[in-house]
Amino acid sequence: MNEAHPDSPPGELLPPPQRLFPLVRHLSYISTPALYRSALTPNQITAISLVFGLLAAWLFQYSGPEATLTGAAFFIAGYVLDNCDGEIARLKNLASDFGKRFDTFVDWIVHGALFIALGAGISARTEESFWLWCGVIAAVGGTVNYAIDCLRDSGITIGGGEGSFVEDGPEDSSTDRSIYVSRVIRTDFCFIVLALALADSLWILLPTGALGAQAYWMLQFVKGFRRHHV
């Protein structure tokens, strides 16, 4: 790894995004240089992203544009920081197994909290338990995904998985393409949340999340825990 000076301009720290998606990388490209010059460690940045994510989940319990839009802003901030922590870890040569596991843990906690809080809030307002169950099912699907990630990171493979990677784009198979698209959607999920908050339609996340979370872990299972990066 080439060492970058703390006062280096953004272009000397990391290359600019080469593709439009994921969108969050354009924001992290702007944010990473400032964080690089700070005293924050990658794990501390991950912890701050956890705080932002939990604040967003708490706000999504409430109705009204002020709460939902503020929650969406916190959620985006958390996503940007979640992308920056890995970039900072690589730039400062501080990558660690704990940091990787902590980052995965934070993703699981934040998304589980978001779906459960959103489901609880809508259920309380509509007096229909359907929404809470959707949130719980989405969180359970996320938990299965988290378990698969933990097993995969422990070196366990199933279904003939070889631990291969798709770094910049999907492979030829339809399953690889499906996983790649799913990864892009997950990476830019914060912008979907913002769009739905602006449209006062966050309820859409609950049934789609309940189904999507199950579909995603099934795709990962079929591919034998293969890693797919975007």
Secondary structure per residue as TSV (DSSP state, phi and psi in degrees):
chain	resnum	aa	ss	phi	psi
A	1	M	-	360.0	133.4
A	2	N	-	-79.5	131.7
A	3	E	-	-75.5	132.6
A	4	A	-	-104.1	137.0
A	5	H	-	-70.9	143.8
A	6	P	T	-57.0	-25.3
A	7	D	T	-97.3	11.8
A	8	S	-	-65.6	144.0
A	9	P	-	-68.8	163.6
A	10	P	H	-52.3	-41.1
A	11	G	H	-63.5	-23.6
A	12	E	H	-89.4	-12.3
A	13	L	H	-84.7	-46.8
A	14	L	S	-155.3	150.5
A	15	P	-	-69.4	149.3
A	16	P	-	-68.1	156.8
A	17	P	-	-59.0	137.6
A	18	Q	S	-93.8	-11.5
A	19	R	S	-129.2	159.1
A	20	L	S	-65.6	-41.0
A	21	F	-	-109.1	145.5
A	22	P	S	-77.2	142.4
A	23	L	T	-63.4	-33.3
A	24	V	H	-61.8	-25.2
A	25	R	H	-68.5	-25.8
A	26	H	H	-68.1	-36.2
A	27	L	H	-74.4	-39.4
A	28	S	H	-68.8	-30.2
A	29	Y	H	-61.5	-33.8
A	30	I	H	-78.5	-37.7
A	31	S	H	-82.1	-33.0
A	32	T	H	-57.8	-42.6
A	33	P	H	-58.3	-40.7
A	34	A	H	-66.1	-41.7
A	35	L	H	-68.5	-33.8
A	36	Y	H	-61.8	-36.9
A	37	R	H	-80.0	-10.9
A	38	S	S	-84.8	174.8
A	39	A	S	-88.7	2.0
A	40	L	-	-69.6	137.6
A	41	T	-	-87.6	162.3
A	42	P	H	-56.3	-40.5
A	43	N	H	-67.9	-33.6
A	44	Q	H	-67.6	-37.8
A	45	I	H	-64.3	-40.5
A	46	T	H	-61.4	-41.6
A	47	A	H	-64.1	-39.0
A	48	I	H	-65.5	-38.5
A	49	S	H	-62.9	-34.5
A	50	L	H	-62.8	-43.5
A	51	V	H	-61.1	-47.2
A	52	F	H	-60.8	-42.2
A	53	G	H	-64.4	-41.1
A	54	L	H	-70.6	-34.6
A	55	L	H	-63.1	-41.0
A	56	A	H	-61.4	-45.7
A	57	A	H	-60.7	-42.8
A	58	W	H	-60.8	-41.5
A	59	L	H	-70.6	-29.8
A	60	F	T	-71.3	-6.7
A	61	Q	T	-71.3	-20.4
A	62	Y	S	-105.4	150.9
A	63	S	-	-89.4	167.6
A	64	G	S	104.9	144.7
A	65	P	H	-64.2	-32.1
A	66	E	H	-63.2	-48.5
A	67	A	H	-66.5	-46.4
A	68	T	H	-70.0	-39.4
A	69	L	H	-71.2	-37.6
A	70	T	H	-65.0	-41.3
A	71	G	H	-61.2	-41.3
A	72	A	H	-63.8	-37.7
A	73	A	H	-65.4	-43.5
A	74	F	H	-62.1	-39.6
A	75	F	H	-64.2	-43.5
A	76	I	H	-63.1	-43.4
A	77	A	H	-58.9	-41.9
A	78	G	H	-63.3	-39.8
A	79	Y	H	-65.3	-42.4
A	80	V	H	-62.3	-45.8
A	81	L	H	-63.8	-36.4
A	82	D	H	-64.7	-28.9
A	83	N	H	-81.5	-33.4
A	84	C	H	-70.6	-33.4
A	85	D	H	-60.0	-40.7
A	86	G	H	-68.0	-38.1
A	87	E	H	-64.8	-42.3
A	88	I	H	-65.0	-40.7
A	89	A	H	-60.0	-40.6
A	90	R	H	-72.5	-41.5
A	91	L	H	-65.6	-36.8
A	92	K	T	-96.8	6.3
A	93	N	T	54.8	45.2
A	94	L	-	-115.8	16.0
A	95	A	-	-63.2	139.8
A	96	S	-	-147.6	159.7
A	97	D	H	-64.1	-39.5
A	98	F	H	-61.9	-44.0
A	99	G	H	-60.6	-40.1
A	100	K	H	-64.7	-44.1
A	101	R	H	-69.0	-37.1
A	102	F	H	-64.1	-41.0
A	103	D	H	-62.3	-44.2
A	104	T	H	-64.0	-39.7
A	105	F	H	-62.3	-44.1
A	106	V	H	-63.2	-42.8
A	107	D	H	-56.6	-44.3
A	108	W	H	-63.8	-48.0
A	109	I	H	-62.6	-46.0
A	110	V	H	-64.0	-46.9
A	111	H	H	-71.5	-37.2
A	112	G	H	-62.2	-44.1
A	113	A	H	-64.0	-39.5
A	114	L	H	-62.0	-49.4
A	115	F	H	-67.1	-40.4
A	116	I	H	-68.2	-43.5
A	117	A	H	-64.4	-43.4
A	118	L	H	-64.0	-43.3
A	119	G	H	-63.6	-41.1
A	120	A	H	-65.0	-40.9
A	121	G	H	-65.2	-45.6
A	122	I	H	-69.4	-37.0
A	123	S	H	-62.7	-40.3
A	124	A	H	-65.3	-37.0
A	125	R	H	-77.2	-35.8
A	126	T	H	-94.7	-12.5
A	127	E	T	57.9	35.4
A	128	E	-	-124.4	119.9
A	129	S	T	-72.2	-12.2
A	130	F	H	-52.2	-43.3
A	131	W	H	-67.6	-39.4
A	132	L	H	-63.9	-42.0
A	133	W	H	-63.8	-37.6
A	134	C	H	-60.7	-43.6
A	135	G	H	-63.5	-41.4
A	136	V	H	-65.5	-43.6
A	137	I	H	-63.5	-40.4
A	138	A	H	-62.3	-42.2
A	139	A	H	-65.4	-38.0
A	140	V	H	-64.6	-42.7
A	141	G	H	-60.4	-40.4
A	142	G	H	-64.2	-34.1
A	143	T	H	-66.6	-39.6
A	144	V	H	-63.3	-42.6
A	145	N	H	-60.2	-41.1
A	146	Y	H	-63.2	-41.6
A	147	A	H	-63.7	-41.0
A	148	I	H	-62.8	-42.9
A	149	D	H	-60.2	-42.9
A	150	C	H	-64.0	-42.8
A	151	L	H	-65.2	-42.8
A	152	R	H	-63.1	-43.0
A	153	D	H	-69.2	-18.0
A	154	S	T	-85.4	-1.0
A	155	G	T	91.3	8.8
A	156	I	-	-86.3	132.1
A	157	T	-	-125.0	153.1
A	158	I	-	-135.4	166.6
A	159	G	T	57.4	27.9
A	160	G	T	80.2	12.5
A	161	G	-	-62.0	141.0
A	162	E	-	-116.1	10.8
A	163	G	-	67.5	25.8
A	164	S	-	-80.4	171.5
A	165	F	E	-125.7	150.4
A	166	V	E	-119.3	100.3
A	167	E	-	-78.5	-52.6
A	168	D	S	-116.4	-7.1
A	169	G	S	-172.0	170.8
A	170	P	-	-73.4	154.7
A	171	E	-	-79.7	-169.5
A	172	D	S	-78.3	-28.3
A	173	S	S	-71.2	151.6
A	174	S	H	-64.1	-32.3
A	175	T	H	-67.8	-41.9
A	176	D	H	-61.3	-43.0
A	177	R	H	-63.8	-40.1
A	178	S	H	-63.8	-42.8
A	179	I	H	-66.1	-40.2
A	180	Y	H	-62.0	-47.2
A	181	V	H	-61.4	-40.9
A	182	S	H	-61.8	-39.4
A	183	R	H	-65.3	-41.1
A	184	V	H	-62.4	-44.1
A	185	I	H	-62.0	-42.9
A	186	R	H	-63.3	-41.0
A	187	T	H	-65.2	-35.9
A	188	D	T	-103.4	20.2
A	189	F	H	-58.1	-31.2
A	190	C	H	-61.7	-31.8
A	191	F	H	-76.8	-29.5
A	192	I	H	-64.3	-42.4
A	193	V	H	-61.1	-43.7
A	194	L	H	-61.3	-45.6
A	195	A	H	-61.3	-41.4
A	196	L	H	-71.1	-33.5
A	197	A	H	-65.8	-40.9
A	198	L	H	-64.2	-33.4
A	199	A	T	-89.4	4.2
A	200	D	T	53.6	44.7
A	201	S	-	-133.0	36.3
A	202	L	G	-62.7	-20.8
A	203	W	G	-58.5	-25.5
A	204	I	G	-61.0	-29.2
A	205	L	H	-62.6	-28.9
A	206	L	H	-70.5	-57.5
A	207	P	H	-66.4	-38.3
A	208	T	H	-68.1	-37.5
A	209	G	H	-67.8	-38.8
A	210	A	H	-62.1	-40.2
A	211	L	H	-80.0	-43.0
A	212	G	H	-64.6	-38.2
A	213	A	H	-63.5	-38.1
A	214	Q	H	-69.9	-41.4
A	215	A	H	-62.7	-37.6
A	216	Y	H	-68.4	-44.8
A	217	W	H	-69.0	-30.3
A	218	M	H	-66.0	-40.1
A	219	L	H	-62.6	-42.7
A	220	Q	H	-62.5	-40.7
A	221	F	H	-62.9	-43.2
A	222	V	H	-62.1	-36.8
A	223	K	T	-83.5	4.8
A	224	G	T	69.0	38.5
A	225	F	S	66.9	22.7
A	226	R	-	-67.1	143.0
A	227	R	E	-79.7	138.6
A	228	H	E	-132.3	118.8
A	229	H	-	-111.4	151.7
A	230	V	-	-125.5	360.0
